[in-house]
Amino acid sequence: MDDKSKQDGRDDAKVDLNDPNEVSYADQQANVSTEKHKECAKAAGTSNREKFSSTLSQILDSAPSQTGKYRT
């Protein structure tokens, strides 16, 4: 059972890719689509936010610029 009185922040370092709300929030923070987020997480090999960010930067730097609300 989940003990809400024990909160130490370890979960904040990762995005639960099976939780649509958490993925949606992370998508908005990164300004990318859900598909791009999952692709980057797979390329990073982890759902760790820090590693994801560096992988996303590398992918977006190598991709041509696109207009629109989200980077795809």
PQR file of N, CA, C, O and H, with PARSE charges and radii, in Angstrom:
ATOM      1  N   MET A   1       0.839  -1.179   0.000 -0.4000 1.5000
ATOM      2  CA  MET A   1       0.000   0.000   0.000 -0.0000 2.0000
ATOM      3  C   MET A   1       0.883   1.240   0.000  0.5500 1.7000
ATOM      4  O   MET A   1       1.943   1.256   0.626 -0.5500 1.4000
ATOM      5  N   ASP A   2       0.447   2.267  -0.697 -0.4000 1.5000
ATOM      6  CA  ASP A   2       1.181   3.510  -0.819 -0.0000 2.0000
ATOM      7  C   ASP A   2       1.033   4.331   0.459  0.5500 1.7000
ATOM      8  O   ASP A   2      -0.077   4.720   0.823 -0.5500 1.4000
ATOM      9  H   ASP A   2      -0.413   2.254  -1.206  0.4000 1.0000
ATOM     10  N   ASP A   3       2.146   4.594   1.138 -0.4000 1.5000
ATOM     11  CA  ASP A   3       2.134   5.364   2.383 -0.0000 2.0000
ATOM     12  C   ASP A   3       2.408   6.834   2.056  0.5500 1.7000
ATOM     13  O   ASP A   3       3.554   7.216   1.820 -0.5500 1.4000
ATOM     14  H   ASP A   3       3.047   4.278   0.843  0.4000 1.0000
ATOM     15  N   LYS A   4       1.367   7.650   2.043 -0.4000 1.5000
ATOM     16  CA  LYS A   4       1.482   9.059   1.668 -0.0000 2.0000
ATOM     17  C   LYS A   4       2.254   9.888   2.684  0.5500 1.7000
ATOM     18  O   LYS A   4       2.665  11.008   2.378 -0.5500 1.4000
ATOM     19  H   LYS A   4       0.436   7.340   2.236  0.4000 1.0000
ATOM     20  N   SER A   5       2.462   9.354   3.898 -0.4000 1.5000
ATOM     21  CA  SER A   5       3.214  10.098   4.906 -0.0000 2.0000
ATOM     22  C   SER A   5       4.718  10.027   4.643  0.5500 1.7000
ATOM     23  O   SER A   5       5.479  10.807   5.217 -0.5500 1.4000
ATOM     24  H   SER A   5       2.129   8.444   4.146  0.4000 1.0000
ATOM     25  N   LYS A   6       5.153   9.112   3.792 -0.4000 1.5000
ATOM     26  CA  LYS A   6       6.567   8.968   3.458 -0.0000 2.0000
ATOM     27  C   LYS A   6       6.796   9.460   2.040  0.5500 1.7000
ATOM     28  O   LYS A   6       6.675   8.704   1.076 -0.5500 1.4000
ATOM     29  H   LYS A   6       4.535   8.479   3.326  0.4000 1.0000
ATOM     30  N   GLN A   7       7.123  10.718   1.930 -0.4000 1.5000
ATOM     31  CA  GLN A   7       7.358  11.314   0.619 -0.0000 2.0000
ATOM     32  C   GLN A   7       8.767  11.879   0.594  0.5500 1.7000
ATOM     33  O   GLN A   7       9.071  12.846   1.293 -0.5500 1.4000
ATOM     34  H   GLN A   7       7.221  11.332   2.714  0.4000 1.0000
ATOM     35  N   ASP A   8       9.624  11.271  -0.214 -0.4000 1.5000
ATOM     36  CA  ASP A   8      11.017  11.703  -0.242 -0.0000 2.0000
ATOM     37  C   ASP A   8      11.470  12.261  -1.584  0.5500 1.7000
ATOM     38  O   ASP A   8      12.633  12.644  -1.713 -0.5500 1.4000
ATOM     39  H   ASP A   8       9.377  10.486  -0.782  0.4000 1.0000
ATOM     40  N   GLY A   9      10.601  12.323  -2.586 -0.4000 1.5000
ATOM     41  CA  GLY A   9      10.939  12.949  -3.852 -0.0000 2.0000
ATOM     42  C   GLY A   9      11.639  12.079  -4.871  0.5500 1.7000
ATOM     43  O   GLY A   9      11.959  12.554  -5.961 -0.5500 1.4000
ATOM     44  H   GLY A   9       9.657  12.012  -2.481  0.4000 1.0000
ATOM     45  N   ARG A  10      11.890  10.803  -4.550 -0.4000 1.5000
ATOM     46  CA  ARG A  10      12.578   9.946  -5.522 -0.0000 2.0000
ATOM     47  C   ARG A  10      11.785   9.807  -6.814  0.5500 1.7000
ATOM     48  O   ARG A  10      12.374   9.686  -7.888 -0.5500 1.4000
ATOM     49  H   ARG A  10      11.630  10.416  -3.665  0.4000 1.0000
ATOM     50  N   ASP A  11      10.478   9.822  -6.726 -0.4000 1.5000
ATOM     51  CA  ASP A  11       9.631   9.643  -7.899 -0.0000 2.0000
ATOM     52  C   ASP A  11       9.681  10.846  -8.844  0.5500 1.7000
ATOM     53  O   ASP A  11       9.336  10.717 -10.018 -0.5500 1.4000
ATOM     54  H   ASP A  11      10.000   9.920  -5.854  0.4000 1.0000
ATOM     55  N   ASP A  12      10.101  12.003  -8.354 -0.4000 1.5000
ATOM     56  CA  ASP A  12      10.136  13.204  -9.170 -0.0000 2.0000
ATOM     57  C   ASP A  12      11.195  13.145 -10.267  0.5500 1.7000
ATOM     58  O   ASP A  12      11.110  13.889 -11.245 -0.5500 1.4000
ATOM     59  H   ASP A  12      10.381  12.108  -7.400  0.4000 1.0000
ATOM     60  N   ALA A  13      12.176  12.284 -10.122 -0.4000 1.5000
ATOM     61  CA  ALA A  13      13.262  12.199 -11.086 -0.0000 2.0000
ATOM     62  C   ALA A  13      12.861  11.462 -12.359  0.5500 1.7000
ATOM     63  O   ALA A  13      13.557  11.549 -13.370 -0.5500 1.4000
ATOM     64  H   ALA A  13      12.245  11.679  -9.329  0.4000 1.0000
ATOM     65  N   LYS A  14      11.744  10.739 -12.318 -0.4000 1.5000
ATOM     66  CA  LYS A  14      11.328   9.943 -13.473 -0.0000 2.0000
ATOM     67  C   LYS A  14       9.903  10.280 -13.884  0.5500 1.7000
ATOM     68  O   LYS A  14       9.110  10.786 -13.089 -0.5500 1.4000
ATOM     69  H   LYS A  14      11.178  10.668 -11.496  0.4000 1.0000
ATOM     70  N   VAL A  15       9.596   9.989 -15.144 -0.4000 1.5000
ATOM     71  CA  VAL A  15       8.244  10.133 -15.677 -0.0000 2.0000
ATOM     72  C   VAL A  15       7.685   8.730 -15.853  0.5500 1.7000
ATOM     73  O   VAL A  15       8.300   7.891 -16.510 -0.5500 1.4000
ATOM     74  H   VAL A  15      10.240   9.578 -15.789  0.4000 1.0000
ATOM     75  N   ASP A  16       6.529   8.475 -15.272 -0.4000 1.5000
ATOM     76  CA  ASP A  16       5.869   7.177 -15.444 -0.0000 2.0000
ATOM     77  C   ASP A  16       5.205   7.181 -16.815  0.5500 1.7000
ATOM     78  O   ASP A  16       4.163   7.809 -17.003 -0.5500 1.4000
ATOM     79  H   ASP A  16       6.028   9.156 -14.738  0.4000 1.0000
ATOM     80  N   LEU A  17       5.807   6.482 -17.770 -0.4000 1.5000
ATOM     81  CA  LEU A  17       5.296   6.489 -19.146 -0.0000 2.0000
ATOM     82  C   LEU A  17       3.977   5.749 -19.289  0.5500 1.7000
ATOM     83  O   LEU A  17       3.355   5.803 -20.350 -0.5500 1.4000
ATOM     84  H   LEU A  17       6.653   5.972 -17.617  0.4000 1.0000
ATOM     85  N   ASN A  18       3.537   5.055 -18.241 -0.4000 1.5000
ATOM     86  CA  ASN A  18       2.241   4.377 -18.263 -0.0000 2.0000
ATOM     87  C   ASN A  18       1.129   5.235 -17.670  0.5500 1.7000
ATOM     88  O   ASN A  18      -0.033   4.829 -17.691 -0.5500 1.4000
ATOM     89  H   ASN A  18       4.042   5.011 -17.380  0.4000 1.0000
ATOM     90  N   ASP A  19       1.459   6.412 -17.141 -0.4000 1.5000
ATOM     91  CA  ASP A  19       0.491   7.317 -16.546 -0.0000 2.0000
ATOM     92  C   ASP A  19       0.233   8.475 -17.516  0.5500 1.7000
ATOM     93  O   ASP A  19       1.079   9.358 -17.658 -0.5500 1.4000
ATOM     94  H   ASP A  19       2.403   6.741 -17.124  0.4000 1.0000
ATOM     95  N   PRO A  20      -0.924   8.480 -18.184 -0.5600 1.5000
ATOM     96  CA  PRO A  20      -1.193   9.509 -19.192  0.2800 2.0000
ATOM     97  C   PRO A  20      -1.112  10.937 -18.640  0.5500 1.7000
ATOM     98  O   PRO A  20      -0.678  11.843 -19.351 -0.5500 1.4000
ATOM     99  N   ASN A  21      -1.517  11.146 -17.405 -0.4000 1.5000
ATOM    100  CA  ASN A  21      -1.453  12.492 -16.823 -0.0000 2.0000
ATOM    101  C   ASN A  21      -0.016  12.944 -16.619  0.5500 1.7000
ATOM    102  O   ASN A  21       0.321  14.097 -16.887 -0.5500 1.4000
ATOM    103  H   ASN A  21      -1.869  10.410 -16.827  0.4000 1.0000
ATOM    104  N   GLU A  22       0.815  12.056 -16.154 -0.4000 1.5000
ATOM    105  CA  GLU A  22       2.216  12.401 -15.926 -0.0000 2.0000
ATOM    106  C   GLU A  22       2.941  12.641 -17.249  0.5500 1.7000
ATOM    107  O   GLU A  22       3.765  13.550 -17.350 -0.5500 1.4000
ATOM    108  H   GLU A  22       0.542  11.119 -15.936  0.4000 1.0000
ATOM    109  N   VAL A  23       2.640  11.835 -18.256 -0.4000 1.5000
ATOM    110  CA  VAL A  23       3.252  12.015 -19.573 -0.0000 2.0000
ATOM    111  C   VAL A  23       2.782  13.332 -20.185  0.5500 1.7000
ATOM    112  O   VAL A  23       3.581  14.072 -20.759 -0.5500 1.4000
ATOM    113  H   VAL A  23       1.971  11.096 -18.174  0.4000 1.0000
ATOM    114  N   SER A  24       1.500  13.624 -20.066 -0.4000 1.5000
ATOM    115  CA  SER A  24       0.956  14.870 -20.606 -0.0000 2.0000
ATOM    116  C   SER A  24       1.625  16.083 -19.961  0.5500 1.7000
ATOM    117  O   SER A  24       1.981  17.039 -20.650 -0.5500 1.4000
ATOM    118  H   SER A  24       0.850  13.023 -19.600  0.4000 1.0000
ATOM    119  N   TYR A  25       1.793  16.043 -18.650 -0.4000 1.5000
ATOM    120  CA  TYR A  25       2.446  17.143 -17.941 -0.0000 2.0000
ATOM    121  C   TYR A  25       3.896  17.298 -18.406  0.5500 1.7000
ATOM    122  O   TYR A  25       4.355  18.415 -18.644 -0.5500 1.4000
ATOM    123  H   TYR A  25       1.504  15.267 -18.090  0.4000 1.0000
ATOM    124  N   ALA A  26       4.608  16.190 -18.535 -0.4000 1.5000
ATOM    125  CA  ALA A  26       5.999  16.232 -18.984 -0.0000 2.0000
ATOM    126  C   ALA A  26       6.089  16.730 -20.426  0.5500 1.7000
ATOM    127  O   ALA A  26       7.034  17.434 -20.780 -0.5500 1.4000
ATOM    128  H   ALA A  26       4.235  15.283 -18.341  0.4000 1.0000
ATOM    129  N   ASP A  27       5.109  16.369 -21.259 -0.4000 1.5000
ATOM    130  CA  ASP A  27       5.058  16.845 -22.643 -0.0000 2.0000
ATOM    131  C   ASP A  27       4.949  18.361 -22.673  0.5500 1.7000
ATOM    132  O   ASP A  27       5.654  19.031 -23.427 -0.5500 1.4000
ATOM    133  H   ASP A  27       4.341  15.797 -20.971  0.4000 1.0000
ATOM    134  N   GLN A  28       4.064  18.889 -21.851 -0.4000 1.5000
ATOM    135  CA  GLN A  28       3.857  20.336 -21.799 -0.0000 2.0000
ATOM    136  C   GLN A  28       5.118  21.047 -21.314  0.5500 1.7000
ATOM    137  O   GLN A  28       5.474  22.103 -21.837 -0.5500 1.4000
ATOM    138  H   GLN A  28       3.491  18.344 -21.239  0.4000 1.0000
ATOM    139  N   GLN A  29       5.789  20.482 -20.327 -0.4000 1.5000
ATOM    140  CA  GLN A  29       7.018  21.084 -19.824 -0.0000 2.0000
ATOM    141  C   GLN A  29       8.106  21.108 -20.897  0.5500 1.7000
ATOM    142  O   GLN A  29       8.842  22.086 -21.025 -0.5500 1.4000
ATOM    143  H   GLN A  29       5.500  19.624 -19.901  0.4000 1.0000
ATOM    144  N   ALA A  30       8.198  20.035 -21.655 -0.4000 1.5000
ATOM    145  CA  ALA A  30       9.228  19.926 -22.684 -0.0000 2.0000
ATOM    146  C   ALA A  30       8.797  20.545 -24.008  0.5500 1.7000
ATOM    147  O   ALA A  30       9.610  20.687 -24.922 -0.5500 1.4000
ATOM    148  H   ALA A  30       7.600  19.241 -21.551  0.4000 1.0000
ATOM    149  N   ASN A  31       7.517  20.915 -24.116 -0.4000 1.5000
ATOM    150  CA  ASN A  31       6.952  21.491 -25.339 -0.0000 2.0000
ATOM    151  C   ASN A  31       7.105  20.540 -26.533  0.5500 1.7000
ATOM    152  O   ASN A  31       7.505  20.951 -27.622 -0.5500 1.4000
ATOM    153  H   ASN A  31       6.856  20.799 -23.374  0.4000 1.0000
ATOM    154  N   VAL A  32       6.781  19.264 -26.306 -0.4000 1.5000
ATOM    155  CA  VAL A  32       6.819  18.252 -27.359 -0.0000 2.0000
ATOM    156  C   VAL A  32       5.523  17.452 -27.341  0.5500 1.7000
ATOM    157  O   VAL A  32       4.767  17.495 -26.370 -0.5500 1.4000
ATOM    158  H   VAL A  32       6.457  18.930 -25.421  0.4000 1.0000
ATOM    159  N   SER A  33       5.276  16.727 -28.415 -0.4000 1.5000
ATOM    160  CA  SER A  33       4.099  15.860 -28.483 -0.0000 2.0000
ATOM    161  C   SER A  33       4.350  14.587 -27.675  0.5500 1.7000
ATOM    162  O   SER A  33       5.492  14.260 -27.350 -0.5500 1.4000
ATOM    163  H   SER A  33       5.890  16.692 -29.204  0.4000 1.0000
ATOM    164  N   THR A  34       3.276  13.878 -27.357 -0.4000 1.5000
ATOM    165  CA  THR A  34       3.389  12.627 -26.608 -0.0000 2.0000
ATOM    166  C   THR A  34       4.221  11.614 -27.385  0.5500 1.7000
ATOM    167  O   THR A  34       5.039  10.900 -26.806 -0.5500 1.4000
ATOM    168  H   THR A  34       2.348  14.143 -27.620  0.4000 1.0000
ATOM    169  N   GLU A  35       4.012  11.553 -28.690 -0.4000 1.5000
ATOM    170  CA  GLU A  35       4.762  10.607 -29.518 -0.0000 2.0000
ATOM    171  C   GLU A  35       6.258  10.914 -29.471  0.5500 1.7000
ATOM    172  O   GLU A  35       7.079  10.005 -29.351 -0.5500 1.4000
ATOM    173  H   GLU A  35       3.347  12.133 -29.161  0.4000 1.0000
ATOM    174  N   LYS A  36       6.614  12.210 -29.568 -0.4000 1.5000
ATOM    175  CA  LYS A  36       8.022  12.610 -29.533 -0.0000 2.0000
ATOM    176  C   LYS A  36       8.617  12.328 -28.149  0.5500 1.7000
ATOM    177  O   LYS A  36       9.777  11.935 -28.030 -0.5500 1.4000
ATOM    178  H   LYS A  36       5.948  12.949 -29.665  0.4000 1.0000
ATOM    179  N   HIS A  37       7.808  12.533 -27.110 -0.4000 1.5000
ATOM    180  CA  HIS A  37       8.279  12.271 -25.747 -0.0000 2.0000
ATOM    181  C   HIS A  37       8.622  10.786 -25.586  0.5500 1.7000
ATOM    182  O   HIS A  37       9.686  10.443 -25.071 -0.5500 1.4000
ATOM    183  H   HIS A  37       6.865  12.852 -27.207  0.4000 1.0000
ATOM    184  N   LYS A  38       7.724   9.919 -26.025 -0.4000 1.5000
ATOM    185  CA  LYS A  38       7.970   8.476 -25.898 -0.0000 2.0000
ATOM    186  C   LYS A  38       9.154   8.047 -26.757  0.5500 1.7000
ATOM    187  O   LYS A  38       9.938   7.190 -26.349 -0.5500 1.4000
ATOM    188  H   LYS A  38       6.860  10.198 -26.443  0.4000 1.0000
ATOM    189  N   GLU A  39       9.287   8.637 -27.941 -0.4000 1.5000
ATOM    190  CA  GLU A  39      10.415   8.327 -28.821 -0.0000 2.0000
ATOM    191  C   GLU A  39      11.737   8.724 -28.154  0.5500 1.7000
ATOM    192  O   GLU A  39      12.713   7.976 -28.197 -0.5500 1.4000
ATOM    193  H   GLU A  39       8.651   9.334 -28.272  0.4000 1.0000
ATOM    194  N   CYS A  40      11.753   9.893 -27.545 -0.4000 1.5000
ATOM    195  CA  CYS A  40      12.975  10.362 -26.872 -0.0000 2.0000
ATOM    196  C   CYS A  40      13.289   9.520 -25.643  0.5500 1.7000
ATOM    197  O   CYS A  40      14.454   9.221 -25.378 -0.5500 1.4000
ATOM    198  H   CYS A  40      10.959  10.501 -27.510  0.4000 1.0000
ATOM    199  N   ALA A  41      12.260   9.136 -24.890 -0.4000 1.5000
ATOM    200  CA  ALA A  41      12.476   8.297 -23.712 -0.0000 2.0000
ATOM    201  C   ALA A  41      13.048   6.947 -24.126  0.5500 1.7000
ATOM    202  O   ALA A  41      13.915   6.393 -23.451 -0.5500 1.4000
ATOM    203  H   ALA A  41      11.314   9.379 -25.105  0.4000 1.0000
ATOM    204  N   LYS A  42      12.550   6.426 -25.246 -0.4000 1.5000
ATOM    205  CA  LYS A  42      13.057   5.152 -25.747 -0.0000 2.0000
ATOM    206  C   LYS A  42      14.507   5.306 -26.209  0.5500 1.7000
ATOM    207  O   LYS A  42      15.340   4.435 -25.957 -0.5500 1.4000
ATOM    208  H   LYS A  42      11.845   6.876 -25.794  0.4000 1.0000
ATOM    209  N   ALA A  43      14.801   6.417 -26.885 -0.4000 1.5000
ATOM    210  CA  ALA A  43      16.172   6.666 -27.342 -0.0000 2.0000
ATOM    211  C   ALA A  43      17.120   6.868 -26.157  0.5500 1.7000
ATOM    212  O   ALA A  43      18.281   6.464 -26.211 -0.5500 1.4000
ATOM    213  H   ALA A  43      14.124   7.124 -27.089  0.4000 1.0000
ATOM    214  N   ALA A  44      16.618   7.495 -25.086 -0.4000 1.5000
ATOM    215  CA  ALA A  44      17.436   7.714 -23.892 -0.0000 2.0000
ATOM    216  C   ALA A  44      17.630   6.420 -23.116  0.5500 1.7000
ATOM    217  O   ALA A  44      18.597   6.272 -22.368 -0.5500 1.4000
ATOM    218  H   ALA A  44      15.675   7.823 -25.043  0.4000 1.0000
ATOM    219  N   GLY A  45      16.694   5.474 -23.300 -0.4000 1.5000
ATOM    220  CA  GLY A  45      16.780   4.203 -22.590 -0.0000 2.0000
ATOM    221  C   GLY A  45      16.275   4.272 -21.163  0.5500 1.7000
ATOM    222  O   GLY A  45      16.454   3.336 -20.384 -0.5500 1.4000
ATOM    223  H   GLY A  45      15.908   5.594 -23.907  0.4000 1.0000
ATOM    224  N   THR A  46      15.640   5.393 -20.822 -0.4000 1.5000
ATOM    225  CA  THR A  46      15.155   5.584 -19.455 -0.0000 2.0000
ATOM    226  C   THR A  46      14.076   6.668 -19.445  0.5500 1.7000
ATOM    227  O   THR A  46      13.951   7.443 -20.394 -0.5500 1.4000
ATOM    228  H   THR A  46      15.495   6.154 -21.455  0.4000 1.0000
ATOM    229  N   SER A  47      13.311   6.712 -18.376 -0.4000 1.5000
ATOM    230  CA  SER A  47      12.321   7.776 -18.218 -0.0000 2.0000
ATOM    231  C   SER A  47      12.830   8.833 -17.235  0.5500 1.7000
ATOM    232  O   SER A  47      12.057   9.660 -16.752 -0.5500 1.4000
ATOM    233  H   SER A  47      13.413   6.083 -17.605  0.4000 1.0000
ATOM    234  N   ASN A  48      14.129   8.800 -16.942 -0.4000 1.5000
ATOM    235  CA  ASN A  48      14.758   9.783 -16.071 -0.0000 2.0000
ATOM    236  C   ASN A  48      14.673  11.148 -16.750  0.5500 1.7000
ATOM    237  O   ASN A  48      15.078  11.296 -17.903 -0.5500 1.4000
ATOM    238  H   ASN A  48      14.757   8.127 -17.334  0.4000 1.0000
ATOM    239  N   ARG A  49      14.148  12.143 -16.038 -0.4000 1.5000
ATOM    240  CA  ARG A  49      13.918  13.465 -16.621 -0.0000 2.0000
ATOM    241  C   ARG A  49      15.206  14.118 -17.123  0.5500 1.7000
ATOM    242  O   ARG A  49      15.205  14.753 -18.178 -0.5500 1.4000
ATOM    243  H   ARG A  49      13.819  12.023 -15.101  0.4000 1.0000
ATOM    244  N   GLU A  50      16.290  13.970 -16.390 -0.4000 1.5000
ATOM    245  CA  GLU A  50      17.547  14.611 -16.769 -0.0000 2.0000
ATOM    246  C   GLU A  50      18.119  13.993 -18.049  0.5500 1.7000
ATOM    247  O   GLU A  50      18.516  14.713 -18.965 -0.5500 1.4000
ATOM    248  H   GLU A  50      16.291  13.453 -15.534  0.4000 1.0000
ATOM    249  N   LYS A  51      18.161  12.673 -18.108 -0.4000 1.5000
ATOM    250  CA  LYS A  51      18.669  11.997 -19.302 -0.0000 2.0000
ATOM    251  C   LYS A  51      17.748  12.239 -20.491  0.5500 1.7000
ATOM    252  O   LYS A  51      18.207  12.395 -21.622 -0.5500 1.4000
ATOM    253  H   LYS A  51      17.839  12.088 -17.363  0.4000 1.0000
ATOM    254  N   PHE A  52      16.437  12.267 -20.224 -0.4000 1.5000
ATOM    255  CA  PHE A  52      15.475  12.552 -21.282 -0.0000 2.0000
ATOM    256  C   PHE A  52      15.738  13.933 -21.876  0.5500 1.7000
ATOM    257  O   PHE A  52      15.736  14.093 -23.096 -0.5500 1.4000
ATOM    258  H   PHE A  52      16.064  12.140 -19.305  0.4000 1.0000
ATOM    259  N   SER A  53      15.964  14.922 -21.025 -0.4000 1.5000
ATOM    260  CA  SER A  53      16.191  16.289 -21.499 -0.0000 2.0000
ATOM    261  C   SER A  53      17.419  16.388 -22.394  0.5500 1.7000
ATOM    262  O   SER A  53      17.387  17.063 -23.423 -0.5500 1.4000
ATOM    263  H   SER A  53      15.965  14.792 -20.034  0.4000 1.0000
ATOM    264  N   SER A  54      18.498  15.719 -22.006 -0.4000 1.5000
ATOM    265  CA  SER A  54      19.699  15.786 -22.829 -0.0000 2.0000
ATOM    266  C   SER A  54      19.494  15.066 -24.160  0.5500 1.7000
ATOM    267  O   SER A  54      19.979  15.528 -25.193 -0.5500 1.4000
ATOM    268  H   SER A  54      18.523  15.171 -21.169  0.4000 1.0000
ATOM    269  N   THR A  55      18.783  13.944 -24.145 -0.4000 1.5000
ATOM    270  CA  THR A  55      18.493  13.228 -25.389 -0.0000 2.0000
ATOM    271  C   THR A  55      17.574  14.052 -26.275  0.5500 1.7000
ATOM    272  O   THR A  55      17.774  14.115 -27.488 -0.5500 1.4000
ATOM    273  H   THR A  55      18.389  13.569 -23.306  0.4000 1.0000
ATOM    274  N   LEU A  56      16.568  14.684 -25.682 -0.4000 1.5000
ATOM    275  CA  LEU A  56      15.648  15.534 -26.438 -0.0000 2.0000
ATOM    276  C   LEU A  56      16.408  16.683 -27.096  0.5500 1.7000
ATOM    277  O   LEU A  56      16.165  17.001 -28.260 -0.5500 1.4000
ATOM    278  H   LEU A  56      16.405  14.633 -24.697  0.4000 1.0000
ATOM    279  N   SER A  57      17.319  17.300 -26.364 -0.4000 1.5000
ATOM    280  CA  SER A  57      18.115  18.398 -26.921 -0.0000 2.0000
ATOM    281  C   SER A  57      18.921  17.933 -28.127  0.5500 1.7000
ATOM    282  O   SER A  57      18.990  18.626 -29.142 -0.5500 1.4000
ATOM    283  H   SER A  57      17.516  17.041 -25.419  0.4000 1.0000
ATOM    284  N   GLN A  58      19.525  16.764 -28.009 -0.4000 1.5000
ATOM    285  CA  GLN A  58      20.324  16.231 -29.113 -0.0000 2.0000
ATOM    286  C   GLN A  58      19.450  15.960 -30.332  0.5500 1.7000
ATOM    287  O   GLN A  58      19.836  16.274 -31.458 -0.5500 1.4000
ATOM    288  H   GLN A  58      19.468  16.201 -27.184  0.4000 1.0000
ATOM    289  N   ILE A  59      18.273  15.380 -30.109 -0.4000 1.5000
ATOM    290  CA  ILE A  59      17.372  15.055 -31.217 -0.0000 2.0000
ATOM    291  C   ILE A  59      16.852  16.325 -31.876  0.5500 1.7000
ATOM    292  O   ILE A  59      16.820  16.421 -33.103 -0.5500 1.4000
ATOM    293  H   ILE A  59      17.959  15.125 -29.194  0.4000 1.0000
ATOM    294  N   LEU A  60      16.446  17.298 -31.070 -0.4000 1.5000
ATOM    295  CA  LEU A  60      15.896  18.523 -31.628 -0.0000 2.0000
ATOM    296  C   LEU A  60      16.957  19.370 -32.308  0.5500 1.7000
ATOM    297  O   LEU A  60      16.658  20.057 -33.285 -0.5500 1.4000
ATOM    298  H   LEU A  60      16.472  17.221 -30.073  0.4000 1.0000
ATOM    299  N   ASP A  61      18.182  19.340 -31.818 -0.4000 1.5000
ATOM    300  CA  ASP A  61      19.268  20.080 -32.454 -0.0000 2.0000
ATOM    301  C   ASP A  61      19.610  19.509 -33.820  0.5500 1.7000
ATOM    302  O   ASP A  61      20.045  20.237 -34.712 -0.5500 1.4000
ATOM    303  H   ASP A  61      18.424  18.783 -31.024  0.4000 1.0000
ATOM    304  N   SER A  62      19.412  18.199 -33.987 -0.4000 1.5000
ATOM    305  CA  SER A  62      19.736  17.562 -35.262 -0.0000 2.0000
ATOM    306  C   SER A  62      18.560  17.574 -36.233  0.5500 1.7000
ATOM    307  O   SER A  62      18.743  17.299 -37.419 -0.5500 1.4000
ATOM    308  H   SER A  62      19.058  17.607 -33.263  0.4000 1.0000
ATOM    309  N   ALA A  63      17.354  17.889 -35.753 -0.4000 1.5000
ATOM    310  CA  ALA A  63      16.159  17.903 -36.606 -0.0000 2.0000
ATOM    311  C   ALA A  63      15.931  19.298 -37.161  0.5500 1.7000
ATOM    312  O   ALA A  63      16.276  20.286 -36.514 -0.5500 1.4000
ATOM    313  H   ALA A  63      17.205  18.112 -34.790  0.4000 1.0000
ATOM    314  N   PRO A  64      15.348  19.393 -38.364 -0.5600 1.5000
ATOM    315  CA  PRO A  64      15.022  20.713 -38.909  0.2800 2.0000
ATOM    316  C   PRO A  64      13.932  21.386 -38.073  0.5500 1.7000
ATOM    317  O   PRO A  64      13.074  20.716 -37.499 -0.5500 1.4000
ATOM    318  N   SER A  65      13.979  22.692 -38.016 -0.4000 1.5000
ATOM    319  CA  SER A  65      13.004  23.450 -37.227 -0.0000 2.0000
ATOM    320  C   SER A  65      11.623  23.370 -37.856  0.5500 1.7000
ATOM    321  O   SER A  65      11.477  23.418 -39.077 -0.5500 1.4000
ATOM    322  H   SER A  65      14.676  23.236 -38.482  0.4000 1.0000
ATOM    323  N   GLN A  66      10.599  23.247 -36.993 -0.4000 1.5000
ATOM    324  CA  GLN A  66       9.219  23.196 -37.467 -0.0000 2.0000
ATOM    325  C   GLN A  66       8.395  24.184 -36.673  0.5500 1.7000
ATOM    326  O   GLN A  66       8.710  24.480 -35.520 -0.5500 1.4000
ATOM    327  H   GLN A  66      10.717  23.208 -36.001  0.4000 1.0000
ATOM    328  N   THR A  67       7.337  24.698 -37.287 -0.4000 1.5000
ATOM    329  CA  THR A  67       6.470  25.638 -36.596 -0.0000 2.0000
ATOM    330  C   THR A  67       5.292  24.898 -36.035  0.5500 1.7000
ATOM    331  O   THR A  67       4.982  23.786 -36.464 -0.5500 1.4000
ATOM    332  H   THR A  67       7.082  24.458 -38.223  0.4000 1.0000
ATOM    333  N   GLY A  68       4.631  25.509 -35.075 -0.4000 1.5000
ATOM    334  CA  GLY A  68       3.473  24.896 -34.472 -0.0000 2.0000
ATOM    335  C   GLY A  68       3.571  24.937 -32.967  0.5500 1.7000
ATOM    336  O   GLY A  68       4.581  25.365 -32.408 -0.5500 1.4000
ATOM    337  H   GLY A  68       4.883  26.412 -34.726  0.4000 1.0000
ATOM    338  N   LYS A  69       2.507  24.485 -32.309 -0.4000 1.5000
ATOM    339  CA  LYS A  69       2.468  24.514 -30.849 -0.0000 2.0000
ATOM    340  C   LYS A  69       3.502  23.582 -30.254  0.5500 1.7000
ATOM    341  O   LYS A  69       4.202  23.950 -29.311 -0.5500 1.4000
ATOM    342  H   LYS A  69       1.687  24.137 -32.763  0.4000 1.0000
ATOM    343  N   TYR A  70       3.604  22.388 -30.791 -0.4000 1.5000
ATOM    344  CA  TYR A  70       4.522  21.394 -30.251 -0.0000 2.0000
ATOM    345  C   TYR A  70       5.584  21.064 -31.276  0.5500 1.7000
ATOM    346  O   TYR A  70       5.348  21.090 -32.484 -0.5500 1.4000
ATOM    347  H   TYR A  70       3.036  22.089 -31.558  0.4000 1.0000
ATOM    348  N   ARG A  71       6.744  20.757 -30.765 -0.4000 1.5000
ATOM    349  CA  ARG A  71       7.789  20.231 -31.662 -0.0000 2.0000
ATOM    350  C   ARG A  71       7.468  18.775 -31.907  0.5500 1.7000
ATOM    351  O   ARG A  71       7.148  18.039 -30.973 -0.5500 1.4000
ATOM    352  H   ARG A  71       6.935  20.736 -29.784  0.4000 1.0000
ATOM    353  N   THR A  72       7.551  18.359 -33.141 -0.4000 1.5000
ATOM    354  CA  THR A  72       7.225  16.966 -33.471 -0.0000 2.0000
ATOM    355  C   THR A  72       8.421  16.237 -34.002  0.5500 1.7000
ATOM    356  O   THR A  72       8.329  15.055 -34.331 -0.5500 1.4000
ATOM    357  H   THR A  72       7.812  18.956 -33.899  0.4000 1.0000
TER
END
